[in-house]
């Protein structure tokens, strides 16, 4: 797939992020690169042939101090070739982009790996925390 088409799929995936989270995403750049460098893989403790689909670089919101500001944007990098390699077809590619984006945005918000995995599972089952709360209220 060419870069332009991949960028369009990423833009569509960004729009699937709930509005309240998109509104909270300030000073963050989403970029696309072909694949992670060997140096990047070493920095995060991954040895080839394993690779990365995405990478968050910055200071999570939960770790920012009151004086945090006037700095370069945080960065989410999506690695096109590994994402494509993990995908069987274009539908699978859309899912892989969405999952990778959700994962990296989770790091931006300071969520743990376990919290991110739970969100990913609920997202693909079509469940939202608000929906779960409504069900609990109906049971009372």
C-alpha positions as CSV (number, residue, x, y, z in Angstrom):
1,X,0.0,0.0,0.0
2,X,1.3,3.5,-0.8
3,X,1.9,6.0,2.0
4,X,-1.0,8.2,1.0
5,X,-3.5,5.4,1.3
6,X,-2.0,4.3,4.6
7,X,-2.2,7.9,5.9
8,X,-5.9,8.0,5.0
9,X,-6.5,4.8,7.0
10,X,-4.7,6.3,10.0
11,X,-6.8,9.5,9.7
12,X,-10.0,7.3,9.7
13,X,-8.7,5.4,12.8
14,X,-8.1,8.7,14.6
15,X,-11.7,9.6,14.1
16,X,-12.8,6.4,15.8
17,X,-11.2,7.6,19.1
18,X,-14.1,8.9,21.3
19,X,-14.4,12.7,21.0
20,X,-13.6,13.4,24.7
21,X,-10.2,11.6,24.3
22,X,-9.5,13.4,21.0
23,X,-10.2,16.7,22.7
24,X,-7.8,15.8,25.5
25,X,-5.0,14.9,23.1
26,X,-3.0,18.2,23.1
27,X,0.5,18.9,21.6
28,X,0.9,15.4,20.1
29,X,2.0,14.4,16.6
30,X,1.1,11.2,14.8
31,X,3.7,10.2,12.3
32,X,4.2,7.3,10.0
33,X,7.5,5.7,9.3
34,X,8.4,2.6,7.2
35,X,9.8,0.6,10.1
36,X,11.6,1.0,13.4
37,X,15.4,1.4,13.2
38,X,17.7,-1.1,14.9
39,X,18.6,1.6,17.4
40,X,14.9,2.1,18.3
41,X,14.4,-1.6,18.8
42,X,17.4,-1.7,21.1
43,X,16.1,1.3,23.1
44,X,12.9,-0.5,23.9
45,X,14.5,-3.9,24.4
46,X,13.3,-5.7,21.3
47,X,15.5,-8.0,19.3
48,X,14.9,-8.8,15.6
49,X,13.1,-10.6,14.1
50,X,10.6,-9.1,16.6
51,X,9.5,-5.6,15.8
52,X,7.3,-2.7,16.8
53,X,4.0,-1.7,15.3
54,X,3.9,1.7,17.1
55,X,5.8,3.8,19.6
56,X,4.8,6.6,22.0
57,X,7.6,9.1,22.8
58,X,6.9,11.8,25.3
59,X,5.8,12.4,28.9
60,X,2.4,10.7,29.7
61,X,-0.2,13.1,31.0
62,X,-0.1,11.4,34.4
63,X,3.6,12.2,34.9
64,X,3.5,15.9,33.9
65,X,4.3,18.5,36.5
66,X,2.7,21.9,36.8
67,X,5.5,23.6,34.8
68,X,5.2,21.2,31.9
69,X,4.8,23.2,28.7
70,X,6.5,25.1,25.9
71,X,8.0,21.9,24.6
72,X,8.0,19.9,21.4
73,X,5.0,17.7,20.9
74,X,4.8,14.2,22.1
75,X,5.0,11.7,19.3
76,X,3.1,8.6,18.3
77,X,4.9,6.7,15.5
78,X,3.1,4.1,13.5
79,X,5.3,1.7,11.5
80,X,3.7,1.0,8.2
81,X,5.6,-2.1,7.0
82,X,5.3,-4.1,10.2
83,X,1.6,-3.2,10.5
84,X,1.1,-4.3,6.9
85,X,3.1,-7.5,7.5
86,X,0.8,-8.4,10.5
87,X,-2.3,-7.9,8.3
88,X,-3.9,-10.5,6.0
89,X,-6.0,-8.1,4.0
90,X,-7.2,-4.4,4.0
91,X,-9.9,-5.1,6.6
92,X,-7.3,-6.7,8.9
93,X,-5.0,-3.7,8.2
94,X,-7.7,-1.3,9.4
95,X,-8.0,-3.3,12.6
96,X,-4.2,-3.4,13.1
97,X,-3.9,0.4,12.6
98,X,-6.8,1.0,15.1
99,X,-5.4,-1.3,17.7
100,X,-1.9,0.2,17.4
101,X,-3.2,3.7,17.6
102,X,-5.4,2.9,20.7
103,X,-2.4,1.3,22.4
104,X,-0.1,4.3,21.8
105,X,-2.7,6.8,22.8
106,X,-3.2,4.8,26.0
107,X,0.5,5.4,26.8
108,X,0.0,9.1,26.2
109,X,-2.8,9.1,28.8
110,X,-0.5,7.2,31.2
111,X,-2.3,3.9,31.2
112,X,-0.6,0.6,32.1
113,X,-0.2,-2.3,29.6
114,X,-3.0,-4.1,31.5
115,X,-5.4,-1.2,31.3
116,X,-4.6,-0.7,27.6
117,X,-5.3,-4.4,26.9
118,X,-8.6,-4.2,28.7
119,X,-9.6,-1.2,26.7
120,X,-8.6,-2.9,23.4
121,X,-10.7,-6.0,24.3
122,X,-13.7,-3.9,25.2
123,X,-13.3,-1.7,22.1
124,X,-13.4,-4.6,19.7
125,X,-16.3,-6.2,21.5
126,X,-18.2,-2.9,21.1
127,X,-18.3,-2.2,24.9
128,X,-17.7,1.1,26.5
129,X,-17.4,2.1,30.1
130,X,-20.5,4.3,29.8
131,X,-22.5,1.3,28.4
132,X,-21.4,-0.8,31.4
133,X,-22.4,1.9,33.8
134,X,-25.9,2.2,32.2
135,X,-26.4,-1.6,32.6
136,X,-25.5,-1.4,36.3
137,X,-27.9,1.5,36.8
138,X,-30.7,-0.5,35.2
139,X,-30.1,-3.5,37.5
140,X,-30.8,-1.3,40.6
